Structure formats: C-alpha cells, structure tokens
Amino acid sequence: QGVSGTGKSTLGVALSNTLKLPFVDGDDLHPPSNVAKMSRGEALTDEDRKPWLARIRQTAEEGMPVEGRGGTISPLLSEVQHRLGVIIACSALKKTYRDVLRGLTRPSLSPCEDSSEPYAVTIQTWFVFLKGSKDMLVDRMHKRKGHFMKAQMLESQLDTLESPEDEPGVITVPIECSTEEQVRFVLSKLFDP
C-alpha cells in the first residue's frame, strides 16, 4: 500500500514468492476508463475508485480458496503452507478505501445501494505501507518505463494519502530498504508481532 513509485508490485511479488501465495497487481484491476484517465494525467476521484475497490475486494475473496503454490519454504513459514490468501498491490490511499478492502464497508456503486453493510466474508487483512520521501518517489517514477501513472500525478496521490500508520493491521516499511530487507521486516511483523 502506498503512492505510486514506492515499489508495491516489487515487494508484492517478493512476498508472493516467499509465502507461496498468489500475487495480483491492483493496477490490472482498474476499469479501462480509470487507466485512460490516468494516462491523460488526470487524477482519479473517489467515484472513479469505487468499482476498482470493489473489484480488489472481490479478488481477495475469490483468492482465498487458492492453496499456496507449494515448494520448499523455511521453517519460519511452514504454517503458511496450510493457509489461504492472496497478495494484492494497490495504493489504498484513504482510510475509507482501506475499510472497503478490510470488508468493513462496501462502496456504493449506485444511489440505491447501502454502503454501510459490511461484506459477508471475513478476511484477515494486512496492509504493508511503503513509506518514502517525495524526492525518492519522483526519482523512481522518472526511471520507470511503460507505466500509465505519470510522475506529475504523484503530487495528487500525496495530497490524497491518509497515513495508515495508526490503524490496526498496518506494517510500515521504508522504501530505502532493499526488497530482501523489506520482506524480512514484513515477515517478522506477521509472524512475531
């Protein structure tokens, strides 16, 4: 979780490989209208994000029956072999977005829907918040090739970001650390709280 350029997908793939759980990039779940808007350098609104958040939550629920991919893992992670789960990389910039992903509320996709109803399926949800300086993020985004998110949109994301650091189930990881260090840190927080 975090703004663009923090390394969400890189860390997500690394955690997926370590935990033998499937990985989904939340960017791939955006409706085409959102991708087109961001490609034009336009910031998404809360309304734009509602179907995306609903799709991420649905993907998490659908990912639960998928067993870990097997293979040899360290003794520290042996209990993971019997767990179900999925790792999804997404920005989750606001607490209201994270509450949808936690299943505490639903995004109302039409005026007739009640968004206060929680989801029926309970999923233990962790957020790994990748935190870094604006300068480092801008530098990373300028080096990135072929991504629809443009560097000039970073300011909009930073303005929208509501820090999750005081929320339960959040692990804050500095982006200055290597991916391997980030994985070790996340695992230490998940398995030795």
Phi, psi and omega per residue, in radians:
Q1 nan 2.469 3.121
G2 2.607 3.083 -3.121
V3 -1.250 3.004 3.136
S4 -1.101 2.466 3.086
G5 1.610 0.017 -3.119
T6 -1.418 -0.323 -3.113
G7 1.739 0.476 -3.123
K8 -1.017 -0.818 -3.100
S9 -1.181 -0.724 3.132
T10 -1.056 -0.843 3.129
L11 -1.188 -0.670 3.120
G12 -1.032 -0.785 3.113
V13 -1.123 -0.738 -3.139
A14 -1.110 -0.744 3.088
L15 -1.152 -0.673 3.099
S16 -1.038 -0.806 3.141
N17 -1.143 -0.686 -3.120
T18 -1.248 -0.773 -3.073
L19 -1.545 -0.096 -3.118
K20 1.004 0.766 3.083
L21 -2.080 2.653 3.130
P22 -1.168 2.623 3.101
F23 -2.048 2.385 3.059
V24 -2.249 2.260 3.063
D25 -1.519 2.060 -3.128
G26 -1.002 -0.465 3.087
D27 -1.029 -0.567 -3.129
D28 -1.288 -0.177 -3.108
L29 -1.718 -0.059 3.093
H30 -1.155 2.444 3.003
P31 -1.143 2.679 -3.127
P32 -0.929 -0.585 -3.141
S33 -1.119 -0.630 3.093
N34 -1.194 -0.763 3.137
V35 -1.074 -0.760 3.129
A36 -1.079 -0.745 -3.124
K37 -1.111 -0.823 3.139
M38 -1.159 -0.622 3.110
S39 -1.100 -0.498 3.087
R40 -1.461 -0.017 -3.132
G41 1.474 0.288 -3.135
E42 -1.684 2.362 3.118
A43 -1.289 2.542 3.076
L44 -1.357 2.579 3.048
T45 -1.686 2.987 3.056
D46 -1.027 -0.682 3.113
E47 -1.083 -0.716 3.112
D48 -1.072 -0.624 -3.034
R49 -1.387 -0.352 -3.053
K50 -0.970 -0.909 -3.135
P51 -1.141 -0.543 3.115
W52 -1.153 -0.829 3.127
L53 -1.088 -0.727 3.105
A54 -1.072 -0.681 -3.131
R55 -1.221 -0.647 3.086
I56 -1.112 -0.813 3.132
R57 -1.057 -0.780 3.123
Q58 -1.067 -0.723 3.120
T59 -1.091 -0.702 3.104
A60 -1.107 -0.766 3.124
E61 -1.115 -0.738 3.137
E62 -1.215 -0.474 -3.128
G63 -1.344 -0.256 -3.078
M64 -1.118 -0.645 -3.135
P65 -1.294 -0.107 -3.078
V66 -1.410 2.103 3.103
E67 -1.224 2.706 3.018
G68 -0.974 2.722 -3.006
R69 -1.359 0.027 3.093
G70 1.390 -2.892 -3.119
G71 1.739 -3.140 -3.127
T72 -1.596 2.223 3.088
I73 -2.289 2.855 -3.073
S74 -1.170 2.741 3.123
P75 -0.997 -0.582 3.114
L76 -0.990 -0.569 -3.062
L77 -1.798 0.154 -3.034
S78 -1.032 -0.589 3.141
E79 -1.174 -0.357 -3.127
V80 -1.159 -0.504 -3.118
Q81 -0.977 -0.507 -3.095
H82 -1.745 0.021 3.135
R83 -1.585 2.765 3.047
L84 -1.936 2.660 3.106
G85 2.925 3.094 3.117
V86 -2.655 2.567 3.084
I87 -1.895 2.159 -3.126
I88 -2.156 2.183 3.073
A89 -1.590 2.184 3.053
C90 -2.768 2.838 -3.052
S91 -1.260 -0.744 3.135
A92 0.748 0.999 -2.966
L93 -1.217 -0.550 -3.076
K94 -1.995 2.711 3.104
K95 -1.048 -0.660 3.134
T96 -1.084 -0.606 3.095
Y97 -1.193 -0.776 -3.127
R98 -1.128 -0.600 3.099
D99 -1.147 -0.606 3.028
V100 -1.105 -0.794 -3.111
L101 -1.178 -0.537 3.058
R102 -1.274 -0.283 -3.107
G103 1.535 0.211 -3.122
L104 -1.384 -0.506 3.094
T105 -2.457 2.918 3.070
R106 -2.040 2.529 3.013
P107 -1.304 2.246 3.113
S108 -1.381 1.978 -3.079
L109 -1.543 -0.176 3.050
S110 -2.552 2.772 -3.107
P111 -1.072 -0.330 -3.093
C112 -1.553 -0.124 -3.087
E113 -1.523 2.538 3.071
D114 -1.652 1.932 -3.086
S115 -1.490 -0.091 -3.122
S116 -1.417 -0.225 3.130
E117 -1.240 2.176 3.050
P118 -1.264 2.862 3.084
Y119 -1.233 2.621 -3.124
A120 -1.272 -0.565 -3.101
V121 -1.557 2.215 3.105
T122 -1.660 2.206 3.125
I123 -2.217 2.208 3.022
Q124 -1.162 2.123 -3.035
T125 -2.074 2.233 3.046
W126 -2.001 2.510 3.015
F127 -2.025 2.240 3.020
V128 -1.782 1.872 -3.077
F129 -1.587 1.961 3.120
L130 -1.555 2.060 -3.001
K131 -2.077 2.326 3.121
G132 -2.782 2.989 -3.111
S133 -1.284 2.672 3.118
K134 -1.045 -0.720 -3.132
D135 -1.045 -0.765 -3.140
M136 -1.155 -0.682 3.129
L137 -1.124 -0.778 3.124
V138 -1.064 -0.771 3.129
D139 -1.053 -0.793 3.127
R140 -1.085 -0.726 -3.092
M141 -1.195 -0.599 3.103
H142 -1.194 -0.477 3.140
K143 -1.459 -0.261 -3.075
R144 -1.382 2.374 -3.119
K145 -1.976 2.461 2.966
G146 1.310 0.272 3.135
H147 -1.758 2.473 -3.089
F148 -1.219 -0.388 -3.117
M149 -1.398 2.085 -3.091
K150 -1.579 2.610 -3.096
A151 -1.010 -0.592 -3.110
Q152 -1.178 -0.263 3.126
M153 -1.480 -0.135 -3.137
L154 -1.030 -0.726 -3.129
E155 -0.990 -0.748 3.118
S156 -1.078 -0.743 3.129
Q157 -1.158 -0.719 3.123
L158 -1.118 -0.646 3.094
D159 -1.165 -0.593 -3.110
T160 -1.391 -0.512 -3.028
L161 -1.000 2.198 2.957
E162 -1.913 1.958 -3.058
S163 -0.981 2.301 3.135
P164 -1.605 0.105 -2.934
E165 -1.031 -0.449 3.136
D166 -1.681 0.086 -3.135
E167 -1.558 2.639 3.084
P168 -1.204 2.633 3.080
G169 1.286 0.464 -3.138
V170 -2.079 2.272 3.066
I171 -1.987 2.068 -3.123
T172 -1.647 2.221 -3.068
V173 -2.200 2.235 3.097
P174 -1.292 2.392 -3.111
I175 -1.305 -0.212 3.115
E176 -1.208 -0.383 -3.138
C177 -1.283 2.696 3.059
S178 -1.188 2.829 3.116
T179 -1.035 -0.711 3.141
E180 -1.089 -0.738 3.104
E181 -1.143 -0.681 3.112
Q182 -1.087 -0.780 3.126
V183 -1.053 -0.834 3.138
R184 -1.033 -0.733 -3.133
F185 -1.114 -0.814 3.138
V186 -1.061 -0.812 -3.131
L187 -1.076 -0.673 3.125
S188 -1.113 -0.617 3.127
K189 -1.340 -0.605 3.132
L190 -1.246 -0.729 -2.993
F191 -1.824 -0.217 3.082
D192 -2.317 1.063 -3.053
P193 -1.173 nan nan
